[in-house]
Amino acid sequence: MEAWKKNSVHTLDITGYTAEGLGVARLEGRVVFVPRTIAGERWKVRLEKVNKKMAWGRGVELLEASPERVEPDCPLFGKCGGCQFRHMTYAEELRAKRQRVADALERVGGVHLELPPVLGAEAPERYRNKVQFPIAPAPEGGAAVGYYRARSHQVFPVEDCLLQPETVTRLRRAFVQSAVELGLTAYNEGTGEGLLRHFYIRTNHRGEALCCIVANGTDLPEADRMVEALRSCEPKLMGVVLNVNTRDTNVILGPDYKLLWGQDYLEEELCGHTFRLSIPSFFQVNRAQTQRLYGLALDFAGLTGRETVLDLYCGIGTISLCLARRAGRVIGAEIVPQAVEDARANAARSGVENAEFFCGDAGAVAARLAEEGVRPDVICVDPPRKGLGPEVPAILAGMAPERIVYVSCDPATLARDVKRLEELGYCAQRAQSVDLFPRTAHVETVVLLVRQGKETAGLGEI
């Protein structure tokens, strides 16, 4: 069709959002994606990339604005790939996220649930407790320490970010200045040359920080001067670690660590427990909202104090220890050995004696437990973005728990797995989304699935 070609301009109505936060419109029955637009707006759109079924466009003139439109409060919005929703009110962002989850559950999962509004954050800014800055050679020379440009692998410097604590901003600035003074080179992905690959910072709610320098080498020249620069800018810095990553890979962390100064961990409090976080430990980036998320998972589990609970993808035991408060026995499984060690140490530190942890793939551990006759009353899963492995739903159903609590960071894989579990006899009864990642397109959701014929007694109100 004549209209369906690159560089043509059309008047389009924005009707919704994609999973990445792009506005969605339709032209001659086909889909057009338009960044930084809002549902209900009308735009003149130039098509920039076109294929047979869809197109990607750019808004060239706003004809009718949404009352939810606001002026972006960050000068990097649209350049940096971190945020997708700074052009709209937070209320509209939450509506967009709720619609994304509802659409996925209905269209992919075939599930029709009454989905409450997303639980928004009281503090939607400066919430990230972990930041990883990629480092690359700058076009003008030296090193670029910052973030990737939107939809690219190009690093550009970022002096500050509204998602990161000001502690991170100060530490990044000190790191860059020290690297320049010491003449440290940036890693070049194309040639494999250069030393500095990433600068990684963890913080906790007390304002303490832990730094990790990821290097393409086993040593950091004049490391004591770098450590002194970081300590001088941040009195609550607790430790500096060197991570060795000499592999040709886009995986951030290598296998080996060297403590340059202080301690190689931070402690953080969550849901009444104290957790020790090493550099590779998984921990949700938004502590306040994580407490709400895990509280929901605990409510959905409907525990009375007698149940055996299996917690798959347990990480450092954050959900496991919450469940242990109300369960008779908790079994956690995690594939990362260091995380399992941390989980066991965290349980001991909190005096939790009814939780045990195994290292291994979630499906393999569940299958082995089933062979040993373990029959959990409740199974909790919190998988990575790719969701459950293809063999896992059948293994879970074969263990015949009364309830499955699914904590998800991706609505599409959540919906796919809910459909699989429903085919195996588990009915989705409740769902609630929580915004752990304000101003970005990501959203977390908890779904309760109940074995058909079982009642949902004992579930608390949200």
SEDRENKOL-794019 format. One record per residue (C-alpha): residue in three letters; x, y, z. Coordinates in nm, 3 decimals, padded with zeros to 5 digits. Each point is the difference from the previous one (the first is absolute). Layout:
BEGIN
- res;c1;c2;c3
- ALA;X;Y;Z $
...
//
This chain:
BEGIN
- res;c1;c2;c3
- MET;00.000;00.000;00.000 $
- GLU;00.117;00.351;-00.080 $
- ALA;-00.031;00.117;00.362 $
- TRP;00.205;-00.287;00.137 $
- LYS;00.349;00.119;-00.087 $
- LYS;00.304;00.148;00.170 $
- ASN;00.000;00.379;00.062 $
- SER;-00.372;00.035;-00.068 $
- VAL;-00.184;00.219;00.256 $
- HIS;-00.342;-00.088;00.146 $
- THR;-00.241;00.128;00.263 $
- LEU;-00.037;-00.277;00.258 $
- ASP;-00.183;-00.058;00.327 $
- ILE;00.198;-00.163;00.282 $
- THR;-00.207;-00.277;00.156 $
- GLY;00.235;-00.182;00.240 $
- TYR;00.355;-00.104;00.083 $
- THR;00.246;-00.276;-00.082 $
- ALA;00.193;-00.200;00.258 $
- GLU;00.290;00.243;-00.053 $
- GLY;-00.220;00.305;00.066 $
- LEU;-00.039;00.112;-00.362 $
- GLY;-00.331;00.149;-00.106 $
- VAL;-00.212;-00.217;-00.233 $
- ALA;-00.204;00.126;-00.296 $
- ARG;-00.153;-00.163;-00.308 $
- LEU;00.029;00.085;-00.367 $
- GLU;-00.203;-00.193;-00.257 $
- GLY;-00.050;-00.278;00.252 $
- ARG;00.368;-00.035;00.082 $
- VAL;00.190;00.099;00.313 $
- VAL;00.224;00.306;00.033 $
- PHE;00.222;00.050;00.304 $
- VAL;00.076;00.358;00.105 $
- PRO;00.230;00.084;00.294 $
- ARG;-00.080;00.265;00.261 $
- THR;-00.370;00.017;-00.082 $
- ILE;-00.299;-00.051;00.231 $
- ALA;-00.323;-00.193;-00.046 $
- GLY;-00.277;00.237;-00.111 $
- GLU;00.231;00.237;-00.188 $
- ARG;-00.008;00.083;-00.371 $
- TRP;00.330;00.046;-00.185 $
- LYS;00.144;00.058;-00.341 $
- VAL;00.239;-00.292;-00.031 $
- ARG;00.282;-00.062;-00.247 $
- LEU;00.063;-00.369;-00.074 $
- GLU;00.371;-00.072;00.042 $
- LYS;00.011;-00.379;-00.024 $
- VAL;-00.260;-00.210;-00.181 $
- ASN;-00.059;-00.369;-00.057 $
- LYS;-00.302;-00.198;-00.118 $
- LYS;-00.182;-00.011;00.333 $
- MET;00.120;00.296;00.206 $
- ALA;00.187;00.327;-00.002 $
- TRP;00.201;00.219;00.235 $
- GLY;-00.065;00.372;-00.019 $
- ARG;00.101;00.331;00.151 $
- GLY;-00.245;00.263;00.118 $
- VAL;00.061;00.318;-00.196 $
- GLU;-00.298;00.208;00.122 $
- LEU;-00.227;-00.040;00.302 $
- LEU;-00.353;00.084;-00.114 $
- GLU;-00.197;-00.093;00.314 $
- ALA;00.184;-00.040;00.330 $
- SER;-00.102;-00.224;00.287 $
- PRO;-00.073;00.172;00.334 $
- GLU;00.249;-00.254;00.143 $
- ARG;00.290;00.148;-00.199 $
- VAL;00.273;00.175;00.201 $
- GLU;00.334;00.158;-00.083 $
- PRO;00.275;-00.261;00.052 $
- ASP;00.201;00.083;00.311 $
- CYS;00.324;-00.155;-00.130 $
- PRO;00.207;00.153;-00.282 $
- LEU;00.111;-00.350;-00.108 $
- PHE;-00.353;-00.133;-00.057 $
- GLY;-00.020;-00.143;-00.351 $
- LYS;00.378;-00.028;-00.026 $
- CYS;00.070;-00.241;00.286 $
- GLY;-00.170;-00.339;-00.019 $
- GLY;-00.083;-00.011;00.372 $
- CYS;-00.341;00.171;00.028 $
- GLN;-00.305;-00.028;-00.226 $
- PHE;-00.271;00.194;00.186 $
- ARG;00.134;00.343;00.100 $
- HIS;-00.231;00.175;-00.246 $
- MET;-00.315;-00.100;00.191 $
- THR;-00.140;00.020;00.353 $
- TYR;00.079;-00.283;00.237 $
- ALA;-00.371;-00.084;00.015 $
- GLU;-00.007;-00.057;-00.377 $
- GLU;00.316;-00.210;00.022 $
- LEU;-00.170;-00.227;00.255 $
- ARG;-00.307;-00.030;-00.224 $
- ALA;00.224;-00.096;-00.293 $
- LYS;00.170;-00.269;00.206 $
- ARG;-00.330;-00.141;00.124 $
- GLN;-00.127;-00.020;-00.357 $
- ARG;00.317;-00.176;-00.112 $
- VAL;-00.040;-00.270;00.266 $
- ALA;-00.375;-00.040;-00.065 $
- ASP;00.054;-00.029;-00.377 $
- ALA;00.270;-00.263;00.044 $
- LEU;-00.207;-00.211;00.237 $
- GLU;-00.305;00.016;-00.226 $
- ARG;00.158;-00.029;-00.345 $
- VAL;00.288;-00.237;00.076 $
- GLY;-00.125;-00.181;00.308 $
- GLY;-00.373;-00.004;-00.071 $
- VAL;-00.051;00.115;00.360 $
- HIS;-00.273;00.248;00.091 $
- LEU;00.065;00.138;00.346 $
- GLU;-00.109;00.317;00.174 $
- LEU;00.338;00.173;00.007 $
- PRO;00.021;00.274;00.266 $
- PRO;00.193;00.321;-00.064 $
- VAL;00.379;-00.035;00.009 $
- LEU;00.147;00.076;00.342 $
- GLY;00.207;00.309;-00.072 $
- ALA;00.310;00.121;00.182 $
- GLU;-00.016;00.276;00.260 $
- ALA;00.346;00.110;-00.118 $
- PRO;00.032;-00.056;-00.377 $
- GLU;00.343;00.167;-00.021 $
- ARG;00.352;-00.101;00.111 $
- TYR;-00.111;-00.347;00.104 $
- ARG;00.260;-00.220;-00.172 $
- ASN;00.229;-00.172;00.250 $
- LYS;00.222;-00.147;-00.273 $
- VAL;00.147;00.180;-00.302 $
- GLN;00.235;-00.145;-00.261 $
- PHE;00.174;00.254;-00.223 $
- PRO;00.141;-00.138;-00.326 $
- ILE;00.332;00.150;-00.107 $
- ALA;00.113;00.051;-00.360 $
- PRO;00.250;00.215;-00.191 $
- ALA;-00.144;00.348;-00.051 $
- PRO;-00.004;00.136;-00.360 $
- GLU;00.198;00.305;00.110 $
- GLY;00.250;-00.214;00.192 $
- GLY;00.009;-00.132;00.353 $
- ALA;-00.279;-00.208;00.152 $
- ALA;-00.378;00.035;-00.007 $
- VAL;-00.149;-00.118;00.331 $
- GLY;-00.378;00.011;-00.008 $
- TYR;-00.293;-00.173;-00.162 $
- TYR;-00.090;-00.141;-00.338 $
- ARG;-00.186;00.222;-00.243 $
- ALA;-00.355;-00.113;-00.072 $
- ARG;-00.011;-00.306;-00.228 $
- SER;00.379;-00.008;-00.042 $
- HIS;00.321;-00.129;00.155 $
- GLN;00.162;00.343;-00.003 $
- VAL;00.107;00.128;00.343 $
- PHE;-00.031;00.368;00.080 $
- PRO;00.100;00.178;00.324 $
- VAL;-00.271;00.062;00.260 $
- GLU;00.086;00.247;00.275 $
- ASP;-00.317;-00.073;00.196 $
- CYS;-00.315;-00.212;-00.030 $
- LEU;-00.329;00.051;00.183 $
- LEU;-00.033;-00.375;00.058 $
- GLN;00.329;-00.034;00.189 $
- PRO;00.087;00.124;00.353 $
- GLU;00.220;00.307;00.022 $
- THR;00.262;-00.226;00.163 $
- VAL;00.037;-00.172;-00.338 $
- THR;00.039;00.333;-00.179 $
- ARG;00.285;00.103;00.232 $
- LEU;00.179;-00.335;-00.029 $
- ARG;-00.024;-00.002;-00.379 $
- ARG;00.148;00.350;-00.019 $
- ALA;00.290;-00.095;00.228 $
- PHE;00.063;-00.319;-00.198 $
- VAL;00.013;00.186;-00.333 $
- GLN;00.234;00.267;00.134 $
- SER;00.232;-00.258;00.153 $
- ALA;00.002;-00.215;-00.316 $
- VAL;00.106;00.304;-00.204 $
- GLU;00.276;00.093;00.248 $
- LEU;00.131;-00.358;00.002 $
- GLY;-00.016;-00.030;-00.379 $
- LEU;-00.224;-00.309;00.010 $
- THR;-00.138;-00.103;-00.339 $
- ALA;-00.355;-00.101;-00.094 $
- TYR;-00.071;-00.349;-00.128 $
- ASN;-00.066;-00.020;-00.375 $
- GLU;-00.244;-00.279;-00.087 $
- GLY;00.122;-00.009;-00.358 $
- THR;00.370;-00.046;00.069 $
- GLY;-00.010;-00.156;00.348 $
- GLU;00.250;00.263;00.119 $
- GLY;-00.030;00.243;00.289 $
- LEU;-00.040;-00.059;00.373 $
- LEU;-00.325;00.143;00.144 $
- ARG;-00.322;-00.181;-00.096 $
- HIS;-00.265;00.096;00.261 $
- PHE;-00.035;00.201;00.319 $
- TYR;-00.252;-00.166;00.232 $
- ILE;-00.150;00.154;00.317 $
- ARG;-00.234;-00.145;00.264 $
- THR;-00.165;00.212;00.270 $
- ASN;-00.228;-00.076;00.294 $
- HIS;-00.272;00.193;00.180 $
- ARG;00.256;00.132;00.250 $
- GLY;00.190;00.172;-00.282 $
- GLU;00.296;-00.237;00.014 $
- ALA;00.166;-00.102;-00.327 $
- LEU;00.208;-00.279;-00.152 $
- CYS;00.198;00.054;-00.322 $
- CYS;00.122;-00.253;-00.253 $
- ILE;00.235;00.081;-00.288 $
- VAL;-00.031;-00.254;-00.282 $
- ALA;00.333;-00.026;-00.182 $
- ASN;00.144;-00.172;-00.303 $
- GLY;00.301;-00.105;00.207 $
- THR;00.104;-00.149;00.331 $
- ASP;00.124;00.322;00.159 $
- LEU;-00.091;00.367;00.022 $
- PRO;00.306;00.229;-00.028 $
- GLU;00.042;00.223;00.306 $
- ALA;-00.316;-00.144;00.152 $
- ASP;00.068;00.174;00.331 $
- ARG;-00.039;00.341;-00.168 $
- MET;-00.332;-00.102;-00.154 $
- VAL;-00.121;-00.130;00.337 $
- GLU;00.103;00.323;00.170 $
- ALA;-00.189;00.209;-00.256 $
- LEU;-00.318;-00.204;00.053 $
- ARG;00.031;00.007;00.380 $
- SER;00.061;00.376;00.001 $
- CYS;-00.322;00.074;-00.187 $
- GLU;-00.223;-00.240;00.197 $
- PRO;00.051;-00.044;00.378 $
- LYS;-00.250;-00.292;00.006 $
- LEU;00.188;-00.204;-00.257 $
- MET;00.043;-00.346;00.153 $
- GLY;00.221;-00.175;-00.253 $
- VAL;00.161;-00.003;-00.345 $
- VAL;00.027;-00.324;-00.200 $
- LEU;00.178;-00.080;-00.327 $
- ASN;-00.178;-00.248;-00.227 $
- VAL;00.209;-00.171;-00.268 $
- ASN;-00.176;-00.050;-00.333 $
- THR;00.240;-00.073;-00.284 $
- ARG;-00.252;-00.195;-00.208 $
- ASP;-00.140;00.110;-00.336 $
- THR;-00.357;00.023;00.123 $
- ASN;-00.277;00.249;00.077 $
- VAL;-00.048;-00.157;00.345 $
- ILE;00.094;00.274;00.246 $
- LEU;00.170;-00.190;00.281 $
- GLY;00.289;-00.242;-00.033 $
- PRO;00.062;-00.297;00.232 $
- ASP;00.280;00.143;00.218 $
- TYR;-00.002;00.272;00.267 $
- LYS;00.272;00.184;00.190 $
- LEU;-00.071;00.217;00.303 $
- LEU;00.180;00.332;-00.037 $
- TRP;-00.118;00.155;00.327 $
- GLY;-00.262;-00.043;00.273 $
- GLN;-00.262;-00.273;-00.023 $
- ASP;-00.138;-00.183;-00.305 $
- TYR;-00.365;00.015;00.101 $
- LEU;-00.281;00.229;00.116 $
- GLU;-00.275;-00.079;00.246 $
- GLU;-00.359;00.094;-00.070 $
- GLU;-00.320;-00.040;00.201 $
- LEU;-00.310;-00.132;-00.172 $
- CYS;-00.328;-00.123;00.150 $
- GLY;00.157;-00.022;00.347 $
- HIS;00.306;-00.199;-00.111 $
- THR;00.360;00.108;-00.056 $
- PHE;00.155;-00.114;-00.327 $
- ARG;00.367;-00.001;-00.091 $
- LEU;00.050;00.097;-00.365 $
- SER;00.319;-00.094;-00.183 $
- ILE;00.073;00.151;-00.341 $
- PRO;-00.171;-00.274;-00.210 $
- SER;-00.299;-00.041;00.234 $
- PHE;-00.342;00.065;-00.150 $
- PHE;-00.204;00.252;00.198 $
- GLN;-00.293;00.204;-00.126 $
- VAL;00.104;00.357;-00.085 $
- ASN;-00.290;00.170;00.183 $
- ARG;-00.003;-00.095;00.368 $
- ALA;-00.321;00.176;00.104 $
- GLN;-00.209;-00.150;-00.281 $
- THR;00.163;-00.340;00.042 $
- GLN;-00.135;-00.016;00.354 $
- ARG;-00.351;00.053;-00.140 $
- LEU;00.057;-00.260;-00.271 $
- TYR;00.123;-00.266;00.241 $
- GLY;-00.279;00.084;00.243 $
- LEU;-00.248;-00.081;-00.278 $
- ALA;00.176;-00.328;-00.077 $
- LEU;-00.023;-00.093;00.366 $
- ASP;-00.372;00.088;00.013 $
- PHE;-00.071;-00.196;-00.318 $
- ALA;00.179;-00.306;00.146 $
- GLY;-00.268;-00.018;00.270 $
- LEU;00.227;-00.163;00.258 $
- THR;-00.113;-00.117;00.344 $
- GLY;00.331;-00.116;00.147 $
- ARG;-00.018;-00.368;-00.095 $
- GLU;00.071;00.004;-00.373 $
- THR;00.304;-00.115;-00.194 $
- VAL;00.091;00.267;-00.257 $
- LEU;00.231;-00.036;-00.301 $
- ASP;00.157;00.329;-00.113 $
- LEU;00.156;-00.030;-00.346 $
- TYR;00.242;00.260;-00.141 $
- CYS;00.049;00.108;00.361 $
- GLY;00.313;00.214;-00.050 $
- ILE;00.149;00.098;00.336 $
- GLY;-00.313;-00.119;00.181 $
- THR;-00.198;00.324;00.021 $
- ILE;-00.343;-00.154;-00.065 $
- SER;00.095;-00.327;00.170 $
- LEU;00.068;00.170;00.334 $
- CYS;-00.326;00.194;-00.023 $
- LEU;-00.189;-00.326;-00.061 $
- ALA;00.185;-00.175;00.283 $
- ARG;-00.169;00.228;00.254 $
- ARG;-00.337;-00.164;-00.070 $
- ALA;00.094;-00.342;-00.138 $
- GLY;00.100;-00.326;00.162 $
- ARG;00.285;-00.061;-00.244 $
- VAL;00.145;00.196;-00.294 $
- ILE;00.224;-00.149;-00.271 $
- GLY;00.180;00.247;-00.227 $
- ALA;00.170;-00.076;-00.331 $
- GLU;00.238;00.224;-00.195 $
- ILE;00.250;-00.067;-00.279 $
- VAL;00.264;00.257;00.105 $
- PRO;00.234;-00.154;00.261 $
- GLN;00.096;00.332;00.162 $
- ALA;-00.367;00.091;00.041 $
- VAL;-00.068;-00.334;00.174 $
- GLU;00.287;00.065;00.239 $
- ASP;-00.143;00.346;00.068 $
- ALA;-00.349;-00.147;00.055 $
- ARG;00.128;-00.245;00.259 $
- ALA;00.198;00.272;00.176 $
- ASN;-00.300;00.234;-00.005 $
- ALA;-00.220;-00.268;00.157 $
- ALA;00.257;-00.062;00.273 $
- ARG;00.040;00.373;00.061 $
- SER;-00.376;00.038;00.046 $
- GLY;-00.029;-00.308;00.219 $
- VAL;-00.222;-00.179;-00.253 $
- GLU;00.027;-00.375;00.056 $
- ASN;-00.286;-00.130;-00.218 $
- ALA;00.150;00.099;-00.337 $
- GLU;00.250;-00.202;-00.205 $
- PHE;00.159;00.081;-00.336 $
- PHE;00.119;-00.206;-00.295 $
- CYS;00.218;00.102;-00.291 $
- GLY;-00.121;-00.103;-00.343 $
- ASP;-00.231;00.070;-00.292 $
- ALA;-00.356;00.060;00.120 $
- GLY;-00.150;-00.278;-00.208 $
- ALA;00.270;-00.251;00.096 $
- VAL;-00.029;00.075;00.372 $
- ALA;-00.379;-00.023;-00.011 $
- ALA;00.019;-00.330;-00.189 $
- ARG;00.248;-00.144;00.250 $
- LEU;-00.215;00.105;00.295 $
- ALA;-00.303;-00.157;-00.164 $
- GLU;00.190;-00.328;-00.042 $
- GLU;00.089;00.016;00.370 $
- GLY;-00.368;00.030;00.089 $
- VAL;-00.004;00.368;00.095 $
- ARG;-00.355;00.132;-00.048 $
- PRO;-00.013;00.374;00.067 $
- ASP;-00.331;00.160;00.092 $
- VAL;00.103;00.323;-00.170 $
- ILE;00.254;00.073;-00.273 $
- CYS;00.131;00.352;-00.054 $
- VAL;00.187;00.086;-00.322 $
- ASP;00.182;00.323;-00.083 $
- PRO;00.171;-00.078;-00.332 $
- PRO;00.214;00.229;-00.217 $
- ARG;-00.151;00.191;-00.288 $
- LYS;-00.010;-00.309;-00.226 $
- GLY;-00.244;-00.166;00.240 $
- LEU;-00.020;-00.369;00.089 $
- GLY;00.195;-00.254;-00.200 $
- PRO;-00.221;-00.205;-00.234 $
- GLU;00.019;-00.308;00.224 $
- VAL;-00.068;00.180;00.330 $
- PRO;-00.383;00.044;-00.005 $
- ALA;-00.059;-00.375;-00.035 $
- ILE;00.248;-00.071;00.281 $
- LEU;-00.177;00.248;00.227 $
- ALA;-00.342;-00.139;-00.080 $
- GLY;00.131;-00.352;00.060 $
- MET;00.087;00.098;00.357 $
- ALA;-00.370;00.090;00.049 $
- PRO;00.030;00.307;00.224 $
- GLU;-00.325;00.163;00.105 $
- ARG;00.123;00.343;-00.109 $
- ILE;00.264;00.145;-00.231 $
- VAL;00.109;00.360;00.053 $
- TYR;00.165;00.142;-00.313 $
- VAL;00.206;00.319;00.034 $
- SER;00.082;00.140;-00.344 $
- CYS;00.202;00.283;-00.150 $
- ASP;-00.134;-00.057;-00.354 $
- PRO;-00.373;-00.005;-00.080 $
- ALA;00.044;-00.195;-00.327 $
- THR;00.187;-00.296;00.149 $
- LEU;-00.227;00.014;00.306 $
- ALA;-00.306;-00.036;-00.223 $
- ARG;00.160;-00.283;-00.196 $
- ASP;00.083;-00.192;00.318 $
- VAL;-00.341;00.064;00.157 $
- LYS;-00.158;-00.154;-00.309 $
- ARG;00.227;-00.304;00.029 $
- LEU;-00.086;-00.043;00.366 $
- GLU;-00.373;00.037;-00.064 $
- GLU;00.024;-00.280;-00.256 $
- LEU;00.155;-00.210;00.278 $
- GLY;-00.285;00.063;00.244 $
- TYR;00.089;00.331;00.169 $
- CYS;-00.244;00.291;-00.021 $
- ALA;00.117;00.362;00.029 $
- GLN;-00.210;00.162;00.272 $
- ARG;00.167;00.328;00.096 $
- ALA;00.256;00.236;-00.145 $
- GLN;00.158;00.324;00.116 $
- SER;00.267;00.213;-00.167 $
- VAL;00.257;00.208;00.187 $
- ASP;00.210;00.277;-00.153 $
- LEU;00.360;-00.077;00.095 $
- PHE;00.141;00.197;-00.292 $
- PRO;-00.166;00.345;-00.019 $
- ARG;00.052;00.198;-00.323 $
- THR;00.103;-00.315;-00.188 $
- ALA;-00.217;-00.249;-00.189 $
- HIS;00.066;-00.288;00.243 $
- VAL;-00.258;-00.125;00.250 $
- GLU;-00.020;-00.287;00.252 $
- THR;-00.311;-00.214;00.051 $
- VAL;-00.104;-00.266;00.251 $
- VAL;-00.253;-00.264;-00.108 $
- LEU;-00.164;-00.262;00.219 $
- LEU;-00.082;-00.332;-00.169 $
- VAL;-00.208;-00.258;00.188 $
- ARG;-00.035;-00.370;-00.072 $
- GLN;-00.348;-00.053;-00.140 $
- GLY;-00.241;-00.108;00.270 $
- LYS;00.196;00.169;00.280 $
- GLU;-00.119;00.297;00.203 $
- THR;00.203;00.317;00.058 $
- ALA;-00.049;00.012;00.374 $
- GLY;00.212;00.227;00.215 $
- LEU;00.095;00.257;-00.262 $
- GLY;00.042;00.349;00.139 $
- GLU;-00.124;00.320;-00.154 $
- ILE;00.242;00.219;-00.191 $
//
